[in-house]
Amino acid sequence: MRVGVVVFPGSNCDHDAWYAVTRNLGQQAEFIWHDSQTLGQVDAVILPGGFSYGDYLRCGAIAKFSPVMMAVRKFASEGGLVLGLCNGFQILTESGLLPGALLRNRDLKFVCRPVTLRVETTNTPFTASASRGQLLRIPVAHGDGCYFADQRTLDMLEKEDRVVLRYVDNPNGALRDIAGICNERRNVMGMMPHPERASDILMGSTDGRVILESMVQSLVAAAA
Amino acid sequence: MSDLPASELAKVRSILQREPTETELGIFTVMWSEHCSYKSSRLHLRKLPTSGERVLQGPGENAGIIDIGDGWAIAFKIESHNHPSFIEPFQGAATGVGGILRDIFTMGARPIAVMDALRFGPLDQPRNQRILEGVVSGIAHYGNCFGVPTVGGECVFEPCYNGNPLVNVFALGVFRHDEIFYGRASGIGNPVIYVGAKTGRDGIHGASMASAEFTEESKQKRPNVQVGDPFMEKLLLEACLEAMRTGAIVGIQDMGAAGLTCSTCEMGSRACTGVEIDLALVPQRETGMTPYEIMLSESQERMLLVAESGREDEVFAVFRKWGLDAVTIGRVTDDAMLRVKNHGVVVAEIPNRELADEAPLYDRPHNAEPYRSAPMAAPAFASSDLQGDLLKILASGDVCSKRWIWQQYDYMVRTNTLAGPGSDAAIVRIKETDTSIAMSLDGNGRYCALSPREGAQLIVAECCRNLSTVGALPLAATNNLNFGNPERPEIMAQLVESIEGIAEACRHFETPITGGNVSLYNETLGEAIWPTPVLGIVGLMKTALPVTIPFKEEGRTVVLLGGLGDCDAIRFGGTQYAKVVLDQLWGLPPALDLDYEKRLQAAIREIVTAGIAESAHDLADGGLAVALAECSMGSIGASIDLSTSLKPEIALFHEGPSRILVSTAVPEQVERVAHAHGVDAVRIGVTMKEELRIGNDSMTWIDCPVYRLREVSEGALENQLSFTHV
């Protein structure tokens, strides 16, 4: 399978995502520059972590206007798999591909540490290989990871089984401990933790692989 | 306008054979400032060992370069941003990170790790809390956004840093041998190209500010501090590395201290060429800037490069892609002069070499005894509560967990951090090889205040021991010398003694110094900091899962390599026990046997590499008791029996070096290796669940659940910061 990793000016987890997909999972990956109008021949897209366009104004607020995001929107509307990690999640909410917003962390400080997540649903292409209730040890590293949405949206997400990952030890004050959600069609997911940082045993945990592997398996299943 | 002393002004006149213009005077003032010219320290820095078979580049370039095999190399250096961080903690620290990162990538290396050595006044003063919080968020802001992991460091609190916090930033980058670039303006006629951020009025005379003591007026120097933009720096990094790959770049240097002045004359001087630029072509952020201001601006995120004539467009295309300014502002000439024009009119014309390399050199008087105020004799002391003493030390600023600090740093970005903050040494793997780089940063002003020479040696030994404890072979070092006013002979004596101590120890451990930084005039209102040399030492190891500090399994033997050691009362005066429990400072630092230390390090490297230790942790601040507590902060503790004639305070808390704690399932194998190296290995106890118990055959001194040790250590910094905020 071939995964496209979008590179915005200021992306800094792009190589990490590329490395996890190619070296840890043995799949193919390529970089897609932010001013590209098309995605080329990719089966899935990762919006990596970092500080796209310096995260000036608001995290992800400038990235949503980049040419590549037009292509990502089109790709998603055709059912393509889009995974936003950290800054990628922020870009997905700013772009309207996912509901809600990521606000400044509760204690106003950047936080980098491993957290424990619970898989809330396996009914997504990104968690299909996991089991419901499975606990994953994956790092977070962000200043703006506090998930926020109005009551109605939150209730809707719960009702539609779209809260994919929840913090067991909430590091940022996210409402209802939300760490990752998907869209209505379930082909777009955003999450604040970094599965690409937990895909290599040398980094201390391989719990993140189940997210990337699920994505690959889903593509394989769809292609079959 | 000029701060040049009369003797230096006379030297300027003799170089130019005329009166200098205002711009020329400004140029000389910054280039000959202490910060840029090392005029007080240069004479003594020559005593440092700088060569070795792995050294590809020693001092004199933007960073030192070390061969790590397989065609790969690392560039690393440490630099201070002390003065700016006092005036404006957030931006001062942020631009400190930015500056050292540019030093690394200007050589062609991609930065893969940063560490910081920090010193503040005690946290019971709200101002010090504010400085700490500002500095930490400044470092986090810059490093996190740039995308380099901050993998370790150290942080110490002493009253002498009250008006003079220290912010020393270490950075390390990696590249292939054929990707190394130097700051040389070679090739007569080649274009000189300015890239990156536009020039503004910020930071003018920053280098001179960093070369003077603080007075009451210093707070008005805020405009001298630069403002950092890590996003711009990230673009500059990617653009520079990409431009280098075109093959069209001949030489490149960042604009750091003394900005355009320093980069032009140094590049010319190194290549024995001249550089001619026209300031009207320099991208400017403000209108009406004078030549003086443009030449002395320290605006951040700028680089100067020399390209091959005719290939400028290849370079411009790359910078355009990254949305950055790239403008030809001049040419390389054959007359060895720095010629600065403004709209075609010459405003400065100075011989490069005289400006860059022949700055005044002072042999400042240092025949005094190194300044110290501490008494030599030990006071009487006897503890009634050794467990209480241990908890007090674990909760103290120097010893407690620095989690509150390093959790604000992205220490994992680039997915190479095998061991991060809180480890004895940080380990960063090089993905393209099977090698990893270990690095350690250490300083100890307390020891150096008692004896600058012995203190400096202890620091080198400690860094090398940290590296060896994780299994890495120490390779090379960089140092940051933080001292007071060198014009005072007793301060100058501290500096000289420290340099000689470092030189001696670095020779012994075969870790040449490949570069570094000297920060003098760290005084406020006549009060100097303690002599504070900081060492950053790097080592090499095979990539593997690291052996870490916590005990892993119960029922394992705890072995103390190096043994219980010995310490008389005089050598106990610089310990954390003396500081935290007794609130005193006296005597001398712990005694160091360089030969024994080296054998111990060889032994632990062999033990760790052979996989026969389940955990390993070297003894440092707080001695044996603190090290045992730190090993117990997982869920496994230990029962320790110390049969010794030493009095318990000393046995538990003396800081004698050359000692490492390991836990092992095969103690006889550990002993065999230790003995083969002529090193003591003493079985002092057995690991057990959830409790740390220390005593001898008749008494129990400490008996504490491990969660309590962890709680006290991890909560301490936050507790100290939770009081009054201003």
HADDOCK unambig.tbl for C-alpha pairs under 7 A between the chains (distance, minus, plus):
assign (segid A and resid 9 and name CA) (segid B and resid 235 and name CA) 6.72 0.50 0.50
assign (segid A and resid 10 and name CA) (segid B and resid 231 and name CA) 6.08 0.50 0.50
assign (segid A and resid 10 and name CA) (segid B and resid 234 and name CA) 6.43 0.50 0.50
assign (segid A and resid 10 and name CA) (segid B and resid 235 and name CA) 6.98 0.50 0.50
assign (segid A and resid 12 and name CA) (segid B and resid 147 and name CA) 5.24 0.50 0.50
assign (segid A and resid 13 and name CA) (segid B and resid 413 and name CA) 6.61 0.50 0.50
assign (segid A and resid 13 and name CA) (segid B and resid 414 and name CA) 6.52 0.50 0.50
assign (segid A and resid 16 and name CA) (segid B and resid 414 and name CA) 5.59 0.50 0.50
assign (segid A and resid 16 and name CA) (segid B and resid 415 and name CA) 6.12 0.50 0.50
assign (segid A and resid 50 and name CA) (segid B and resid 145 and name CA) 6.80 0.50 0.50
assign (segid A and resid 51 and name CA) (segid B and resid 145 and name CA) 5.88 0.50 0.50
assign (segid A and resid 54 and name CA) (segid B and resid 231 and name CA) 4.86 0.50 0.50
assign (segid A and resid 109 and name CA) (segid B and resid 408 and name CA) 6.56 0.50 0.50
assign (segid A and resid 110 and name CA) (segid B and resid 408 and name CA) 4.85 0.50 0.50
assign (segid A and resid 111 and name CA) (segid B and resid 407 and name CA) 5.36 0.50 0.50
assign (segid A and resid 111 and name CA) (segid B and resid 408 and name CA) 4.98 0.50 0.50
assign (segid A and resid 112 and name CA) (segid B and resid 407 and name CA) 4.95 0.50 0.50
assign (segid A and resid 112 and name CA) (segid B and resid 408 and name CA) 6.07 0.50 0.50
assign (segid A and resid 112 and name CA) (segid B and resid 409 and name CA) 6.38 0.50 0.50
assign (segid A and resid 112 and name CA) (segid B and resid 410 and name CA) 5.48 0.50 0.50
assign (segid A and resid 113 and name CA) (segid B and resid 407 and name CA) 6.38 0.50 0.50
assign (segid A and resid 141 and name CA) (segid B and resid 410 and name CA) 6.02 0.50 0.50
assign (segid A and resid 197 and name CA) (segid B and resid 415 and name CA) 5.81 0.50 0.50
assign (segid A and resid 202 and name CA) (segid B and resid 418 and name CA) 6.19 0.50 0.50
assign (segid A and resid 202 and name CA) (segid B and resid 545 and name CA) 5.67 0.50 0.50
assign (segid A and resid 203 and name CA) (segid B and resid 415 and name CA) 6.99 0.50 0.50
assign (segid A and resid 203 and name CA) (segid B and resid 417 and name CA) 6.76 0.50 0.50
assign (segid A and resid 203 and name CA) (segid B and resid 418 and name CA) 5.67 0.50 0.50
